[in-house]
Amino acid sequence: MGMLQEFKEFALKGNVVDMAVGVVIGGAFGKIVSSLVQDIIMPIVGKITGGVDFSSLKYEIQAAVPASGEGENAVAAVEAVTINYGVFINTAIDFLIIAAAIFMAVKAMNSLKKKQEDAPKPPAEEIVLLREIRDSLAK
């Protein structure tokens, strides 16, 4: 079997296609959650905490050095070195919301799957035939 044929069989399996759809939807869902956190939740949290904008919170390790001099003696500007822990807080909140949403979706799917498993299954055809024979003999 050629490699192209093997790849075609692999790519067309239901699980691979389902996974690809899940990745695309997950990417879009991540953008929605990021917008929810940045545009709705964090302004509310900022208002509660006295107007703090979490995305601008940072710890400066090294101050910025402005450009100086002219011509050949010019020294390039050096940007400040910072630890942006406010961005990390936003990202952590994004993760918690996404994790909670996925947990709820998986929980709902497991609940539906369990209901399907618990539902009475119709008896096998052999059992139905044996019951009919039993009932006929009883008459």
CYANA upper distance limits for C-alpha pairs under 8 A (distance plus 0.5 A):
  1 MET  CA      5 GLN  CA      7.02
  1 MET  CA      6 GLU  CA      7.33
  2 GLY  CA      6 GLU  CA      6.85
  3 MET  CA      7 PHE  CA      6.61
  4 LEU  CA      8 LYS  CA      6.63
  5 GLN  CA      9 GLU  CA      6.79
  6 GLU  CA     10 PHE  CA      6.68
  7 PHE  CA     11 ALA  CA      6.44
  8 LYS  CA     12 LEU  CA      6.57
  9 GLU  CA     13 LYS  CA      6.84
 10 PHE  CA     16 VAL  CA      7.95
 11 ALA  CA     16 VAL  CA      6.57
 11 ALA  CA     17 VAL  CA      7.58
 12 LEU  CA     16 VAL  CA      7.41
 12 LEU  CA     17 VAL  CA      7.14
 13 LYS  CA     17 VAL  CA      7.12
 14 GLY  CA     18 ASP  CA      6.55
 15 ASN  CA     19 MET  CA      6.51
 16 VAL  CA     20 ALA  CA      6.70
 17 VAL  CA     21 VAL  CA      6.78
 18 ASP  CA     22 GLY  CA      6.64
 19 MET  CA     23 VAL  CA      6.67
 20 ALA  CA     24 VAL  CA      6.86
 21 VAL  CA     25 ILE  CA      6.64
 22 GLY  CA     26 GLY  CA      6.27
 23 VAL  CA     27 GLY  CA      6.63
 24 VAL  CA     28 ALA  CA      6.99
 25 ILE  CA     29 PHE  CA      6.50
 26 GLY  CA     30 GLY  CA      6.50
 27 GLY  CA     31 LYS  CA      7.01
 28 ALA  CA     32 ILE  CA      6.92
 29 PHE  CA     33 VAL  CA      6.69
 30 GLY  CA     34 SER  CA      6.55
 30 GLY  CA     98 ILE  CA      7.68
 31 LYS  CA     35 SER  CA      6.67
 32 ILE  CA     36 LEU  CA      6.64
 33 VAL  CA     37 VAL  CA      6.62
 33 VAL  CA     94 ASP  CA      6.78
 33 VAL  CA     97 ILE  CA      7.68
 33 VAL  CA     98 ILE  CA      7.36
 34 SER  CA     38 GLN  CA      6.50
 34 SER  CA     91 THR  CA      8.50
 34 SER  CA     94 ASP  CA      6.34
 35 SER  CA     39 ASP  CA      5.95
 35 SER  CA     40 ILE  CA      7.95
 36 LEU  CA     40 ILE  CA      5.75
 36 LEU  CA     41 ILE  CA      6.83
 37 VAL  CA     41 ILE  CA      5.27
 37 VAL  CA     42 MET  CA      6.23
 37 VAL  CA     90 ASN  CA      7.53
 37 VAL  CA     93 ILE  CA      7.57
 37 VAL  CA     94 ASP  CA      6.72
 38 GLN  CA     42 MET  CA      5.94
 38 GLN  CA     43 PRO  CA      7.81
 38 GLN  CA     90 ASN  CA      7.63
 39 ASP  CA     43 PRO  CA      7.09
 40 ILE  CA     44 ILE  CA      7.11
 41 ILE  CA     45 VAL  CA      6.71
 42 MET  CA     46 GLY  CA      6.31
 42 MET  CA     53 ASP  CA      8.10
 42 MET  CA     54 PHE  CA      7.76
 42 MET  CA     90 ASN  CA      8.10
 43 PRO  CA     47 LYS  CA      6.56
 43 PRO  CA     53 ASP  CA      7.78
 44 ILE  CA     48 ILE  CA      6.72
 45 VAL  CA     49 THR  CA      6.63
 46 GLY  CA     50 GLY  CA      6.68
 46 GLY  CA     51 GLY  CA      5.25
 46 GLY  CA     52 VAL  CA      5.05
 46 GLY  CA     53 ASP  CA      6.16
 46 GLY  CA     54 PHE  CA      7.57
 47 LYS  CA     51 GLY  CA      5.11
 47 LYS  CA     52 VAL  CA      7.42
 53 ASP  CA     57 LEU  CA      7.44
 53 ASP  CA     86 GLY  CA      8.49
 54 PHE  CA     86 GLY  CA      5.02
 54 PHE  CA     87 VAL  CA      7.27
 54 PHE  CA     89 ILE  CA      7.64
 54 PHE  CA     90 ASN  CA      7.56
 55 SER  CA     84 ASN  CA      8.36
 55 SER  CA     86 GLY  CA      5.09
 55 SER  CA     87 VAL  CA      5.24
 55 SER  CA     89 ILE  CA      8.41
 55 SER  CA     90 ASN  CA      7.32
 56 SER  CA     84 ASN  CA      7.99
 56 SER  CA     86 GLY  CA      6.48
 56 SER  CA     87 VAL  CA      7.79
 57 LEU  CA     84 ASN  CA      6.74
 57 LEU  CA     85 TYR  CA      6.66
 57 LEU  CA     86 GLY  CA      4.94
 57 LEU  CA     87 VAL  CA      7.92
 58 LYS  CA     82 THR  CA      6.72
 58 LYS  CA     83 ILE  CA      5.89
 58 LYS  CA     84 ASN  CA      4.78
 58 LYS  CA     85 TYR  CA      5.98
 58 LYS  CA     86 GLY  CA      6.69
 59 TYR  CA     82 THR  CA      5.92
 59 TYR  CA     83 ILE  CA      5.55
 59 TYR  CA     84 ASN  CA      7.03
 59 TYR  CA     85 TYR  CA      7.91
 60 GLU  CA     80 ALA  CA      7.50
 60 GLU  CA     81 VAL  CA      6.52
 60 GLU  CA     82 THR  CA      4.81
 60 GLU  CA     83 ILE  CA      6.92
 61 ILE  CA     80 ALA  CA      8.09
 61 ILE  CA     81 VAL  CA      5.93
 61 ILE  CA     82 THR  CA      5.89
 61 ILE  CA     83 ILE  CA      7.75
 62 GLN  CA     80 ALA  CA      6.04
 62 GLN  CA     81 VAL  CA      5.46
 62 GLN  CA     82 THR  CA      7.50
 63 ALA  CA     79 GLU  CA      7.96
 63 ALA  CA     80 ALA  CA      5.21
 63 ALA  CA     81 VAL  CA      7.15
 64 ALA  CA     77 ALA  CA      8.08
 64 ALA  CA     78 VAL  CA      6.05
 64 ALA  CA     79 GLU  CA      5.16
 64 ALA  CA     80 ALA  CA      4.42
 64 ALA  CA     81 VAL  CA      7.86
 65 VAL  CA     77 ALA  CA      6.03
 65 VAL  CA     78 VAL  CA      5.39
 65 VAL  CA     79 GLU  CA      7.02
 65 VAL  CA     80 ALA  CA      7.82
 66 PRO  CA     76 ALA  CA      7.99
 66 PRO  CA     77 ALA  CA      5.14
 66 PRO  CA     78 VAL  CA      6.99
 67 ALA  CA     74 ALA  CA      7.76
 67 ALA  CA     75 VAL  CA      6.03
 67 ALA  CA     76 ALA  CA      5.39
 67 ALA  CA     77 ALA  CA      4.52
 67 ALA  CA     78 VAL  CA      7.97
 68 SER  CA     74 ALA  CA      6.22
 68 SER  CA     75 VAL  CA      5.77
 68 SER  CA     76 ALA  CA      7.51
 68 SER  CA     77 ALA  CA      7.97
 69 GLY  CA     73 ASN  CA      6.15
 69 GLY  CA     74 ALA  CA      4.69
 69 GLY  CA     75 VAL  CA      6.64
 70 GLU  CA     74 ALA  CA      5.09
 70 GLU  CA     75 VAL  CA      8.50
 84 ASN  CA     88 PHE  CA      7.28
 85 TYR  CA     89 ILE  CA      6.74
 86 GLY  CA     90 ASN  CA      6.93
 87 VAL  CA     91 THR  CA      6.70
 88 PHE  CA     92 ALA  CA      6.53
 89 ILE  CA     93 ILE  CA      6.74
 90 ASN  CA     94 ASP  CA      6.71
 91 THR  CA     95 PHE  CA      6.70
 92 ALA  CA     96 LEU  CA      6.74
 93 ILE  CA     97 ILE  CA      6.73
 94 ASP  CA     98 ILE  CA      6.70
 95 PHE  CA     99 ALA  CA      6.41
 96 LEU  CA    100 ALA  CA      6.55
 97 ILE  CA    101 ALA  CA      6.66
 98 ILE  CA    102 ILE  CA      6.61
 99 ALA  CA    103 PHE  CA      6.49
100 ALA  CA    104 MET  CA      6.68
101 ALA  CA    105 ALA  CA      6.72
102 ILE  CA    106 VAL  CA      6.56
103 PHE  CA    107 LYS  CA      6.48
104 MET  CA    108 ALA  CA      6.58
105 ALA  CA    109 MET  CA      6.68
106 VAL  CA    110 ASN  CA      6.54
107 LYS  CA    111 SER  CA      6.63
108 ALA  CA    112 LEU  CA      6.76
109 MET  CA    113 LYS  CA      6.56
110 ASN  CA    114 LYS  CA      6.50
111 SER  CA    115 LYS  CA      6.75
112 LEU  CA    116 GLN  CA      6.81
113 LYS  CA    117 GLU  CA      6.76
114 LYS  CA    118 ASP  CA      6.54
115 LYS  CA    119 ALA  CA      6.58
123 PRO  CA    127 ILE  CA      6.66
123 PRO  CA    128 VAL  CA      7.10
124 ALA  CA    128 VAL  CA      7.02
125 GLU  CA    129 LEU  CA      6.76
126 GLU  CA    130 LEU  CA      6.62
127 ILE  CA    131 ARG  CA      6.63
128 VAL  CA    132 GLU  CA      6.75
129 LEU  CA    133 ILE  CA      6.72
130 LEU  CA    134 ARG  CA      6.58
131 ARG  CA    135 ASP  CA      6.54
132 GLU  CA    136 SER  CA      6.57
133 ILE  CA    137 LEU  CA      6.63
134 ARG  CA    138 ALA  CA      6.63
135 ASP  CA    139 LYS  CA      6.96
